[in-house]
Amino acid sequence: MLTYEVVARYFFIRPTIWAAELSQLCLIWGCLLSMAYLLTLRRHITVNAVTTLLPQPAQRFCAFIALTVVVAFSSIVAFWGYDIFHDSFVRGRTTGSLLNLPVWIAEASVPIGFGLLAVQGVVELIGLRGSGTTSLGATHE
């Protein structure tokens, strides 16, 4: 989209009204929807310099605490994000740009993305007990 916008603007002097706004929407939705999947793959950024020195049960306890915080935080953000999304949906707010998209399209990504992360966090908490995995991130040594 952005390549098309650059070519249209600078070579044909015909800028679009949609490219920048739609690319921002794709970025927002892509980032927020990928959070739960990345937790499944253990690709979130973690700092485990100290936890790797701990025995396995202590590492598992640290992972339990971290996942509990992720679930709690994600649930709070999803709850309040839904409130913001719903308010914009009811009021019919728009972006105010030339494209004038409804704001709720972007705002809906917050409760959905963080809701999925909370659910995946619960799944990971359940699976933590029976697995041998103690780290929530990938190892990059």
N, C-alpha and C positions, 0 to 999 in steps of 0.2 A: 504494500500500500504506500509506504513512504517513498520507495523508489519511483513508483508511478507519479506520486505527487511532485517529486523533484524534477522528473522529466517534463511533466505537464507544465510546471511553473516556469522553469528556466529555459526550456527549449521551445515550447509552444505558447508561452505566456497565457496559459489557461489553468490557473490553480483550481484545485477541487475544494469543495466545502466539506468533504467527508473523510478524507484520508487521515488527517491528524487525529481527529476525534475517535474514529473507529480503531486506529492502531492503539490509542490509549486504552480503549475498552478491552481490546484483545490482550494487552499487557496486564491489565488489572485482573481480568478473569483467568488468564493463564497462570499468573503467580498464585492467586488464592486457591484455585482448584488443584494445583499441583502439591500443595502442602501435605495433604493426607497421603497421597501416593508416595511422596518422598519419605514420609515417616515409615511407610511399609518397607521401602528399600533401604532404610537407615542411611539416608543421604543428607540429613540435616547437619548443619555445622555444630560440632560439639568440641568442647575443650576438655580433654580427658587426661591431661598430664598427671594429675594427682590420683584420679580414680583408677587408672591402670596399675598403680602401685598397691592398691588395696587388695585384700583377698576376695575371692569370687562372691561370697555371700554379701560382703559390703558393697561390691560393685553392683550386684543385683538390687540391693536396697537403694543405692543412689539412682539407678535407672528407674526404680519404682517411684521415688520422690519426684524425679524429673518428669515422668509421664503423668503423675498426679497433678503437677503444676500445669502441664500442657493442657490436660483435660479441663481443669478448672478455669484457666485463662481463656481457652477457646470457647468454653460454654458461656462465659460472661460476655465475650465479644460477639458471639452469635446472637445472644439474647438482645443486647442493646443494638446490635447491627440490624436485627429484624425490626426493632422499633423505629429506627431511622429510615429504613427502607419503606416500611408501611406508611409512615407519615408522608414521605415524598410521593408514594403511590396514590394515597388518598387526596393529597393536595394538588396533584398533577404538575409538580415542579419539572421544569425543563432546564437544559444546560445554558440557554441564553446565547448559544453560538448560532452560526448560520444554519447548521444542521438541526439544531433545536431538539435534540433527543430527550426523551424523558430521563430524569436523573436516576430513577429507580432501577434502570437497567444496569448501571454501574454499581449502585448501592446494594443490589441483590447479591452481588458476588461475596460480600462480607459475611452475611449469615450463612450462606450456603458453604463457602469455603471453610470458615471456622467451625461450622457444624459438622462437616465431614471430618475435619481434623480432630474434633472432640470424639466423634464416634471411632475413628481409627485409633486414637489414643486409648480408648477403653479396650478395643480389640488387642492392642499391644500389651496393655496391662494384664489382660487375661492370659495372653500367650507368654508373658514374661516368666510366669511360675514354672512352666514345663520346659522352657527352652534353655539351652546352654548359653545363649547370647546375653551379654551383660552390658553392652554398649549400645547407645541409641544412634551413634553416628558411624560413618565408614572410617576405616583406619587409613591414614595417609602418612606413612612414616618414611 
